[in-house]
Amino acid sequence: MVGFKCADIGMKCGFAINGGSSKEEVLQEAQVHARVAHGMATIPPDVAAKVSSAIH
Ligand SMILES: [Zn+2]
């Protein structure tokens, strides 16, 4: 299982994904969350890299 916590990339945010089936799926969910909750229309490359390394 794959998970991600927004707090892991330094956001003051309680959002977490648990039990994703793949890193790609979790990354996609994280992108939707970033757009909806954090107003990021597109994910800057440095943030994407942080998210990618925070997914475990
Ligand atoms: Zn968040």
N, CA, C, O and the ligand as a Tripos MOL2 file, in Angstrom:
@<TRIPOS>MOLECULE
protein
  225   223    57     0     0
PROTEIN
NO_CHARGES

@<TRIPOS>ATOM
      1 N           0.8360   -1.1980    0.0000 N.3       1 MET1
      2 CA          0.0000    0.0000    0.0000 C.3       1 MET1
      3 C           0.8710    1.2490    0.0000 C.2       1 MET1
      4 O           1.9640    1.2790    0.5660 O.2       1 MET1
      5 N           0.3540    2.2600   -0.6450 N.am      2 VAL2
      6 CA          1.1180    3.4840   -0.8380 C.3       2 VAL2
      7 C           0.3640    4.6330   -0.1810 C.2       2 VAL2
      8 O          -0.8610    4.7150   -0.2780 O.2       2 VAL2
      9 N           1.0960    5.5170    0.4850 N.am      3 GLY3
     10 CA          0.4420    6.6310    1.1550 C.3       3 GLY3
     11 C           1.2050    7.9330    1.0070 C.2       3 GLY3
     12 O           2.3700    7.9590    0.6110 O.2       3 GLY3
     13 N           0.5190    9.0030    1.3350 N.am      4 PHE4
     14 CA          1.1140   10.3320    1.2720 C.3       4 PHE4
     15 C           0.4270   11.2320    2.2900 C.2       4 PHE4
     16 O          -0.7920   11.1750    2.4490 O.2       4 PHE4
     17 N           1.2010   12.0570    2.9740 N.am      5 LYS5
     18 CA          0.6370   13.0510    3.8840 C.3       5 LYS5
     19 C           1.0870   14.4330    3.4280 C.2       5 LYS5
     20 O           2.2680   14.6690    3.1710 O.2       5 LYS5
     21 N           0.1190   15.3360    3.3330 N.am      6 CYS6
     22 CA          0.4360   16.6980    2.9400 C.3       6 CYS6
     23 C           1.4520   17.3130    3.9160 C.2       6 CYS6
     24 O           2.3350   18.0660    3.5040 O.2       6 CYS6
     25 N           1.3250   16.9960    5.1740 N.am      7 ALA7
     26 CA          2.2310   17.5420    6.1840 C.3       7 ALA7
     27 C           3.6800   17.1360    5.9220 C.2       7 ALA7
     28 O           4.6040   17.8290    6.3470 O.2       7 ALA7
     29 N           3.8830   16.0140    5.2210 N.am      8 ASP8
     30 CA          5.2320   15.5400    4.9180 C.3       8 ASP8
     31 C           5.9910   16.4740    3.9830 C.2       8 ASP8
     32 O           7.2210   16.4460    3.9300 O.2       8 ASP8
     33 N           5.2510   17.3020    3.2450 N.am      9 ILE9
     34 CA          5.9430   18.2590    2.3800 C.3       9 ILE9
     35 C           5.8660   19.6690    2.9570 C.2       9 ILE9
     36 O           6.0700   20.6570    2.2520 O.2       9 ILE9
     37 N           5.5680   19.7410    4.2560 N.am     10 GLY10
     38 CA          5.6380   21.0170    4.9500 C.3      10 GLY10
     39 C           4.3730   21.8520    4.8890 C.2      10 GLY10
     40 O           4.3790   23.0210    5.2750 O.2      10 GLY10
     41 N           3.2710   21.2500    4.3990 N.am     11 MET11
     42 CA          2.0130   21.9710    4.3680 C.3      11 MET11
     43 C           1.3360   21.8640    5.7280 C.2      11 MET11
     44 O           1.3770   20.8150    6.3700 O.2      11 MET11
     45 N           0.7080   22.9650    6.1670 N.am     12 LYS12
     46 CA         -0.1080   22.9030    7.3730 C.3      12 LYS12
     47 C          -1.4790   22.3790    6.9740 C.2      12 LYS12
     48 O          -2.4310   23.1430    6.8130 O.2      12 LYS12
     49 N          -1.5580   21.1000    6.8230 N.am     13 CYS13
     50 CA         -2.7230   20.4760    6.2090 C.3      13 CYS13
     51 C          -2.8220   19.0560    6.7270 C.2      13 CYS13
     52 O          -1.8200   18.3450    6.8140 O.2      13 CYS13
     53 N          -4.0180   18.6500    7.0670 N.am     14 GLY14
     54 CA         -4.1930   17.3080    7.6240 C.3      14 GLY14
     55 C          -4.5050   16.2490    6.5890 C.2      14 GLY14
     56 O          -4.8280   15.1100    6.9300 O.2      14 GLY14
     57 N          -4.4080   16.6300    5.3110 N.am     15 PHE15
     58 CA         -4.7740   15.6840    4.2580 C.3      15 PHE15
     59 C          -3.8050   14.5130    4.1860 C.2      15 PHE15
     60 O          -2.5890   14.6950    4.2340 O.2      15 PHE15
     61 N          -4.3470   13.3320    4.0740 N.am     16 ALA16
     62 CA         -3.5180   12.1430    3.9230 C.3      16 ALA16
     63 C          -4.1990   11.1640    2.9870 C.2      16 ALA16
     64 O          -5.4250   11.0490    2.9620 O.2      16 ALA16
     65 N          -3.3930   10.4710    2.2310 N.am     17 ILE17
     66 CA         -3.8890    9.3850    1.3860 C.3      17 ILE17
     67 C          -3.3020    8.0990    1.9710 C.2      17 ILE17
     68 O          -2.0990    7.9940    2.2110 O.2      17 ILE17
     69 N          -4.1600    7.1550    2.1870 N.am     18 ASN18
     70 CA         -3.6800    5.8670    2.6770 C.3      18 ASN18
     71 C          -4.2180    4.7580    1.7890 C.2      18 ASN18
     72 O          -5.3610    4.8040    1.3350 O.2      18 ASN18
     73 N          -3.3990    3.7890    1.5580 N.am     19 GLY19
     74 CA         -3.8860    2.6150    0.8650 C.3      19 GLY19
     75 C          -4.0210    2.7580   -0.6350 C.2      19 GLY19
     76 O          -4.8220    2.0580   -1.2540 O.2      19 GLY19
     77 N          -3.2500    3.6580   -1.2300 N.am     20 GLY20
     78 CA         -3.2130    3.7010   -2.6850 C.3      20 GLY20
     79 C          -2.5720    2.4330   -3.2200 C.2      20 GLY20
     80 O          -1.7780    1.7930   -2.5310 O.2      20 GLY20
     81 N          -2.9170    2.0740   -4.4470 N.am     21 SER21
     82 CA         -2.3850    0.8210   -4.9730 C.3      21 SER21
     83 C          -1.0770    1.0320   -5.7280 C.2      21 SER21
     84 O          -0.3240    0.0820   -5.9440 O.2      21 SER21
     85 N          -0.8060    2.2590   -6.1240 N.am     22 SER22
     86 CA          0.4540    2.5340   -6.8110 C.3      22 SER22
     87 C           0.8780    3.9750   -6.5640 C.2      22 SER22
     88 O           0.0620    4.8290   -6.2170 O.2      22 SER22
     89 N           2.1690    4.2270   -6.7510 N.am     23 LYS23
     90 CA          2.7040    5.5680   -6.5830 C.3      23 LYS23
     91 C           2.0270    6.5370   -7.5600 C.2      23 LYS23
     92 O           1.7460    7.6840   -7.2130 O.2      23 LYS23
     93 N           1.7720    6.0680   -8.7700 N.am     24 GLU24
     94 CA          1.1310    6.9070   -9.7820 C.3      24 GLU24
     95 C          -0.2590    7.3280   -9.3350 C.2      24 GLU24
     96 O          -0.6510    8.4830   -9.5050 O.2      24 GLU24
     97 N          -1.0060    6.3830   -8.7610 N.am     25 GLU25
     98 CA         -2.3670    6.6690   -8.3030 C.3      25 GLU25
     99 C          -2.3420    7.7040   -7.1850 C.2      25 GLU25
    100 O          -3.1300    8.6500   -7.1860 O.2      25 GLU25
    101 N          -1.4330    7.5190   -6.2320 N.am     26 VAL26
    102 CA         -1.3290    8.4440   -5.1040 C.3      26 VAL26
    103 C          -0.8950    9.8240   -5.5900 C.2      26 VAL26
    104 O          -1.3980   10.8430   -5.1180 O.2      26 VAL26
    105 N           0.0340    9.8470   -6.5290 N.am     27 LEU27
    106 CA          0.5040   11.1200   -7.0920 C.3      27 LEU27
    107 C          -0.6490   11.8640   -7.7560 C.2      27 LEU27
    108 O          -0.7710   13.0820   -7.6290 O.2      27 LEU27
    109 N          -1.4800   11.1280   -8.4550 N.am     28 GLN28
    110 CA         -2.6240   11.7320   -9.1260 C.3      28 GLN28
    111 C          -3.6200   12.3040   -8.1080 C.2      28 GLN28
    112 O          -4.1230   13.4160   -8.2680 O.2      28 GLN28
    113 N          -3.8900   11.5210   -7.0670 N.am     29 GLU29
    114 CA         -4.7970   12.0060   -6.0160 C.3      29 GLU29
    115 C          -4.2250   13.2340   -5.3270 C.2      29 GLU29
    116 O          -4.9550   14.1700   -5.0030 O.2      29 GLU29
    117 N          -2.9180   13.2270   -5.1060 N.am     30 ALA30
    118 CA         -2.2630   14.3620   -4.4600 C.3      30 ALA30
    119 C          -2.3720   15.6060   -5.3330 C.2      30 ALA30
    120 O          -2.5390   16.7140   -4.8240 O.2      30 ALA30
    121 N          -2.2810   15.4230   -6.6370 N.am     31 GLN31
    122 CA         -2.4030   16.5550   -7.5590 C.3      31 GLN31
    123 C          -3.8000   17.1480   -7.5190 C.2      31 GLN31
    124 O          -3.9600   18.3680   -7.5250 O.2      31 GLN31
    125 N          -4.8140   16.2890   -7.4780 N.am     32 VAL32
    126 CA         -6.1960   16.7640   -7.3760 C.3      32 VAL32
    127 C          -6.3720   17.5360   -6.0770 C.2      32 VAL32
    128 O          -6.9800   18.6060   -6.0650 O.2      32 VAL32
    129 N          -5.8430   16.9970   -4.9850 N.am     33 HIS33
    130 CA         -5.9330   17.6680   -3.6940 C.3      33 HIS33
    131 C          -5.2410   19.0300   -3.7310 C.2      33 HIS33
    132 O          -5.7780   20.0130   -3.2210 O.2      33 HIS33
    133 N          -4.0650   19.0910   -4.3260 N.am     34 ALA34
    134 CA         -3.3100   20.3470   -4.3970 C.3      34 ALA34
    135 C          -4.1010   21.4030   -5.1630 C.2      34 ALA34
    136 O          -4.0900   22.5830   -4.8100 O.2      34 ALA34
    137 N          -4.7810   20.9650   -6.2100 N.am     35 ARG35
    138 CA         -5.5590   21.8940   -7.0230 C.3      35 ARG35
    139 C          -6.7710   22.4080   -6.2470 C.2      35 ARG35
    140 O          -7.0470   23.6070   -6.2170 O.2      35 ARG35
    141 N          -7.4880   21.4730   -5.6230 N.am     36 VAL36
    142 CA         -8.7340   21.8190   -4.9430 C.3      36 VAL36
    143 C          -8.4720   22.5460   -3.6260 C.2      36 VAL36
    144 O          -9.0990   23.5680   -3.3450 O.2      36 VAL36
    145 N          -7.5530   22.0260   -2.8250 N.am     37 ALA37
    146 CA         -7.3680   22.5440   -1.4690 C.3      37 ALA37
    147 C          -6.3240   23.6440   -1.3900 C.2      37 ALA37
    148 O          -6.4030   24.5070   -0.5160 O.2      37 ALA37
    149 N          -5.3440   23.6280   -2.2890 N.am     38 HIS38
    150 CA         -4.2550   24.5850   -2.1810 C.3      38 HIS38
    151 C          -4.1940   25.5520   -3.3600 C.2      38 HIS38
    152 O          -3.2830   26.3730   -3.4570 O.2      38 HIS38
    153 N          -5.1710   25.4440   -4.2480 N.am     39 GLY39
    154 CA         -5.2790   26.3990   -5.3440 C.3      39 GLY39
    155 C          -4.1490   26.3370   -6.3500 C.2      39 GLY39
    156 O          -3.8700   27.3260   -7.0290 O.2      39 GLY39
    157 N          -3.4830   25.1730   -6.4610 N.am     40 MET40
    158 CA         -2.4140   25.0170   -7.4510 C.3      40 MET40
    159 C          -3.0110   24.4730   -8.7420 C.2      40 MET40
    160 O          -3.3480   23.2930   -8.8350 O.2      40 MET40
    161 N          -3.1370   25.3400   -9.7310 N.am     41 ALA41
    162 CA         -3.6950   24.8980  -11.0120 C.3      41 ALA41
    163 C          -2.7730   23.8720  -11.6580 C.2      41 ALA41
    164 O          -3.2170   22.8770  -12.2310 O.2      41 ALA41
    165 N          -1.4810   24.1430  -11.5470 N.am     42 THR42
    166 CA         -0.4900   23.1590  -11.9840 C.3      42 THR42
    167 C           0.5000   22.9970  -10.8320 C.2      42 THR42
    168 O           0.7090   23.9160  -10.0410 O.2      42 THR42
    169 N           1.0970   21.8240  -10.7570 N.am     43 ILE43
    170 CA          2.0290   21.5530   -9.6680 C.3      43 ILE43
    171 C           3.4280   21.9690  -10.1250 C.2      43 ILE43
    172 O           3.9340   21.4390  -11.1140 O.2      43 ILE43
    173 N           4.0530   22.9070   -9.4220 N.am     44 PRO44
    174 CA          5.4240   23.2760   -9.7940 C.3      44 PRO44
    175 C           6.3610   22.0670   -9.6570 C.2      44 PRO44
    176 O           6.1730   21.2340   -8.7700 O.2      44 PRO44
    177 N           7.3700   21.9730  -10.5370 N.am     45 PRO45
    178 CA          8.2530   20.7970  -10.5240 C.3      45 PRO45
    179 C           8.8960   20.5180   -9.1670 C.2      45 PRO45
    180 O           9.0630   19.3600   -8.7840 O.2      45 PRO45
    181 N           9.2620   21.5920   -8.4290 N.am     46 ASP46
    182 CA          9.9050   21.3310   -7.1350 C.3      46 ASP46
    183 C           8.9220   20.7150   -6.1420 C.2      46 ASP46
    184 O           9.2990   19.8770   -5.3230 O.2      46 ASP46
    185 N           7.6530   21.1380   -6.2230 N.am     47 VAL47
    186 CA          6.6420   20.5440   -5.3440 C.3      47 VAL47
    187 C           6.3620   19.1000   -5.7610 C.2      47 VAL47
    188 O           6.2250   18.2150   -4.9160 O.2      47 VAL47
    189 N           6.2800   18.8760   -7.0670 N.am     48 ALA48
    190 CA          6.0490   17.5170   -7.5630 C.3      48 ALA48
    191 C           7.1550   16.5750   -7.0950 C.2      48 ALA48
    192 O           6.8950   15.4270   -6.7330 O.2      48 ALA48
    193 N           8.3910   17.0730   -7.1060 N.am     49 ALA49
    194 CA          9.5190   16.2520   -6.6630 C.3      49 ALA49
    195 C           9.4110   15.9370   -5.1700 C.2      49 ALA49
    196 O           9.6930   14.8200   -4.7360 O.2      49 ALA49
    197 N           8.9970   16.9460   -4.3910 N.am     50 LYS50
    198 CA          8.8150   16.7320   -2.9490 C.3      50 LYS50
    199 C           7.7200   15.7110   -2.6850 C.2      50 LYS50
    200 O           7.8720   14.8060   -1.8650 O.2      50 LYS50
    201 N           6.6070   15.8780   -3.4040 N.am     51 VAL51
    202 CA          5.4890   14.9450   -3.2390 C.3      51 VAL51
    203 C           5.9430   13.5310   -3.5830 C.2      51 VAL51
    204 O           5.6660   12.5740   -2.8610 O.2      51 VAL51
    205 N           6.6550   13.4290   -4.7160 N.am     52 SER52
    206 CA          7.0980   12.1240   -5.1690 C.3      52 SER52
    207 C           7.9890   11.4450   -4.1260 C.2      52 SER52
    208 O           7.8780   10.2410   -3.8950 O.2      52 SER52
    209 N           8.8860   12.2360   -3.4920 N.am     53 SER53
    210 CA          9.7840   11.6210   -2.5260 C.3      53 SER53
    211 C           9.0980   11.3680   -1.1880 C.2      53 SER53
    212 O           9.5790   10.5740   -0.3800 O.2      53 SER53
    213 N           7.9470   12.0590   -0.9480 N.am     54 ALA54
    214 CA          7.2210   11.8680    0.3080 C.3      54 ALA54
    215 C           6.2520   10.6820    0.2230 C.2      54 ALA54
    216 O           5.7740   10.1880    1.2440 O.2      54 ALA54
    217 N           5.9720   10.2400   -0.9890 N.am     55 ILE55
    218 CA          5.0920    9.0850   -1.1440 C.3      55 ILE55
    219 C           5.8480    7.8370   -0.7150 C.2      55 ILE55
    220 O           6.9750    7.5980   -1.1490 O.2      55 ILE55
    221 N           5.2240    7.0600    0.1270 N.am     56 HIS56
    222 CA          5.8880    5.8500    0.6080 C.3      56 HIS56
    223 C           4.9090    4.7030    0.7050 C.2      56 HIS56
    224 O           5.2890    3.5990    1.0950 O.2      56 HIS56
    225 ZN         -3.0150   19.5880    1.6330 Zn       57 ZN57
@<TRIPOS>BOND
     1     1     2 1
     2     2     3 1
     3     3     4 2
     4     3     5 am
     5     5     6 1
     6     6     7 1
     7     7     8 2
     8     7     9 am
     9     9    10 1
    10    10    11 1
    11    11    12 2
    12    11    13 am
    13    13    14 1
    14    14    15 1
    15    15    16 2
    16    15    17 am
    17    17    18 1
    18    18    19 1
    19    19    20 2
    20    19    21 am
    21    21    22 1
    22    22    23 1
    23    23    24 2
    24    23    25 am
    25    25    26 1
    26    26    27 1
    27    27    28 2
    28    27    29 am
    29    29    30 1
    30    30    31 1
    31    31    32 2
    32    31    33 am
    33    33    34 1
    34    34    35 1
    35    35    36 2
    36    35    37 am
    37    37    38 1
    38    38    39 1
    39    39    40 2
    40    39    41 am
    41    41    42 1
    42    42    43 1
    43    43    44 2
    44    43    45 am
    45    45    46 1
    46    46    47 1
    47    47    48 2
    48    47    49 am
    49    49    50 1
    50    50    51 1
    51    51    52 2
    52    51    53 am
    53    53    54 1
    54    54    55 1
    55    55    56 2
    56    55    57 am
    57    57    58 1
    58    58    59 1
    59    59    60 2
    60    59    61 am
    61    61    62 1
    62    62    63 1
    63    63    64 2
    64    63    65 am
    65    65    66 1
    66    66    67 1
    67    67    68 2
    68    67    69 am
    69    69    70 1
    70    70    71 1
    71    71    72 2
    72    71    73 am
    73    73    74 1
    74    74    75 1
    75    75    76 2
    76    75    77 am
    77    77    78 1
    78    78    79 1
    79    79    80 2
    80    79    81 am
    81    81    82 1
    82    82    83 1
    83    83    84 2
    84    83    85 am
    85    85    86 1
    86    86    87 1
    87    87    88 2
    88    87    89 am
    89    89    90 1
    90    90    91 1
    91    91    92 2
    92    91    93 am
    93    93    94 1
    94    94    95 1
    95    95    96 2
    96    95    97 am
    97    97    98 1
    98    98    99 1
    99    99   100 2
   100    99   101 am
   101   101   102 1
   102   102   103 1
   103   103   104 2
   104   103   105 am
   105   105   106 1
   106   106   107 1
   107   107   108 2
   108   107   109 am
   109   109   110 1
   110   110   111 1
   111   111   112 2
   112   111   113 am
   113   113   114 1
   114   114   115 1
   115   115   116 2
   116   115   117 am
   117   117   118 1
   118   118   119 1
   119   119   120 2
   120   119   121 am
   121   121   122 1
   122   122   123 1
   123   123   124 2
   124   123   125 am
   125   125   126 1
   126   126   127 1
   127   127   128 2
   128   127   129 am
   129   129   130 1
   130   130   131 1
   131   131   132 2
   132   131   133 am
   133   133   134 1
   134   134   135 1
   135   135   136 2
   136   135   137 am
   137   137   138 1
   138   138   139 1
   139   139   140 2
   140   139   141 am
   141   141   142 1
   142   142   143 1
   143   143   144 2
   144   143   145 am
   145   145   146 1
   146   146   147 1
   147   147   148 2
   148   147   149 am
   149   149   150 1
   150   150   151 1
   151   151   152 2
   152   151   153 am
   153   153   154 1
   154   154   155 1
   155   155   156 2
   156   155   157 am
   157   157   158 1
   158   158   159 1
   159   159   160 2
   160   159   161 am
   161   161   162 1
   162   162   163 1
   163   163   164 2
   164   163   165 am
   165   165   166 1
   166   166   167 1
   167   167   168 2
   168   167   169 am
   169   169   170 1
   170   170   171 1
   171   171   172 2
   172   171   173 am
   173   173   174 1
   174   174   175 1
   175   175   176 2
   176   175   177 am
   177   177   178 1
   178   178   179 1
   179   179   180 2
   180   179   181 am
   181   181   182 1
   182   182   183 1
   183   183   184 2
   184   183   185 am
   185   185   186 1
   186   186   187 1
   187   187   188 2
   188   187   189 am
   189   189   190 1
   190   190   191 1
   191   191   192 2
   192   191   193 am
   193   193   194 1
   194   194   195 1
   195   195   196 2
   196   195   197 am
   197   197   198 1
   198   198   199 1
   199   199   200 2
   200   199   201 am
   201   201   202 1
   202   202   203 1
   203   203   204 2
   204   203   205 am
   205   205   206 1
   206   206   207 1
   207   207   208 2
   208   207   209 am
   209   209   210 1
   210   210   211 1
   211   211   212 2
   212   211   213 am
   213   213   214 1
   214   214   215 1
   215   215   216 2
   216   215   217 am
   217   217   218 1
   218   218   219 1
   219   219   220 2
   220   219   221 am
   221   221   222 1
   222   222   223 1
   223   223   224 2
@<TRIPOS>SUBSTRUCTURE
     1 MET1         2 RESIDUE 1 A MET
     2 VAL2         6 RESIDUE 1 A VAL
     3 GLY3        10 RESIDUE 1 A GLY
     4 PHE4        14 RESIDUE 1 A PHE
     5 LYS5        18 RESIDUE 1 A LYS
     6 CYS6        22 RESIDUE 1 A CYS
     7 ALA7        26 RESIDUE 1 A ALA
     8 ASP8        30 RESIDUE 1 A ASP
     9 ILE9        34 RESIDUE 1 A ILE
    10 GLY10       38 RESIDUE 1 A GLY
    11 MET11       42 RESIDUE 1 A MET
    12 LYS12       46 RESIDUE 1 A LYS
    13 CYS13       50 RESIDUE 1 A CYS
    14 GLY14       54 RESIDUE 1 A GLY
    15 PHE15       58 RESIDUE 1 A PHE
    16 ALA16       62 RESIDUE 1 A ALA
    17 ILE17       66 RESIDUE 1 A ILE
    18 ASN18       70 RESIDUE 1 A ASN
    19 GLY19       74 RESIDUE 1 A GLY
    20 GLY20       78 RESIDUE 1 A GLY
    21 SER21       82 RESIDUE 1 A SER
    22 SER22       86 RESIDUE 1 A SER
    23 LYS23       90 RESIDUE 1 A LYS
    24 GLU24       94 RESIDUE 1 A GLU
    25 GLU25       98 RESIDUE 1 A GLU
    26 VAL26      102 RESIDUE 1 A VAL
    27 LEU27      106 RESIDUE 1 A LEU
    28 GLN28      110 RESIDUE 1 A GLN
    29 GLU29      114 RESIDUE 1 A GLU
    30 ALA30      118 RESIDUE 1 A ALA
    31 GLN31      122 RESIDUE 1 A GLN
    32 VAL32      126 RESIDUE 1 A VAL
    33 HIS33      130 RESIDUE 1 A HIS
    34 ALA34      134 RESIDUE 1 A ALA
    35 ARG35      138 RESIDUE 1 A ARG
    36 VAL36      142 RESIDUE 1 A VAL
    37 ALA37      146 RESIDUE 1 A ALA
    38 HIS38      150 RESIDUE 1 A HIS
    39 GLY39      154 RESIDUE 1 A GLY
    40 MET40      158 RESIDUE 1 A MET
    41 ALA41      162 RESIDUE 1 A ALA
    42 THR42      166 RESIDUE 1 A THR
    43 ILE43      170 RESIDUE 1 A ILE
    44 PRO44      174 RESIDUE 1 A PRO
    45 PRO45      178 RESIDUE 1 A PRO
    46 ASP46      182 RESIDUE 1 A ASP
    47 VAL47      186 RESIDUE 1 A VAL
    48 ALA48      190 RESIDUE 1 A ALA
    49 ALA49      194 RESIDUE 1 A ALA
    50 LYS50      198 RESIDUE 1 A LYS
    51 VAL51      202 RESIDUE 1 A VAL
    52 SER52      206 RESIDUE 1 A SER
    53 SER53      210 RESIDUE 1 A SER
    54 ALA54      214 RESIDUE 1 A ALA
    55 ILE55      218 RESIDUE 1 A ILE
    56 HIS56      222 RESIDUE 1 A HIS
    57 ZN57       225 GROUP 0 **** ****
